[in-house]
Amino acid sequence: MDRIYSPWRSGYFDSKMCGCVFCEISQNAQDDEKNRVIYRDGVCFGVMNLYPYTPGHFMLIPHKHCDCPSLLDTKEWQHIHMLSQKAFDVLYEYGASGINMGMNIKQAGGAGLPEHIHLHFVPRYLGDTNFLTSIADARTYGIDFDSVFLKIKTLCTKHFTRG
Ligand SMILES: [Zn+2]
């Protein structure tokens, strides 16, 4: 499926002024490797969460800067969820036994960056139920983040671009 329209371009100058981290990533494809971007198309991009709940935690984020899904075009929302179906296959192939998918809307909803919506995909592994108590220790940060990034990126290319 080819998407040739580029709705994020119209917001370029606005978001340059807003200083939004996700807009910065959206608009700087040349920095995708540095920013750990795993996928991008005309509607959205995928990026590794720099503070993962579990190894492989990534997000799908619309290019459009908005703080609620109701502000997206229906087609944009549907596109992101079309990809989300494939994201499950990405994480299963990565090794997940289960997945948490979700979006925190606005500050009161618990969003870490409330001004720009992002859909979380948190892979779960059998036996990871204690991860919340050990999230700050070496168990989480001891993994090789770059190798996780490259593996997830490869799997996203494989699954997201299939018909
Ligand atoms: Zn933004």
Residues whose N, C-alpha, C, O or C-beta is under 5 A from the ligand:
A	BS01	ZN	C20 F22 C23 H65 H116
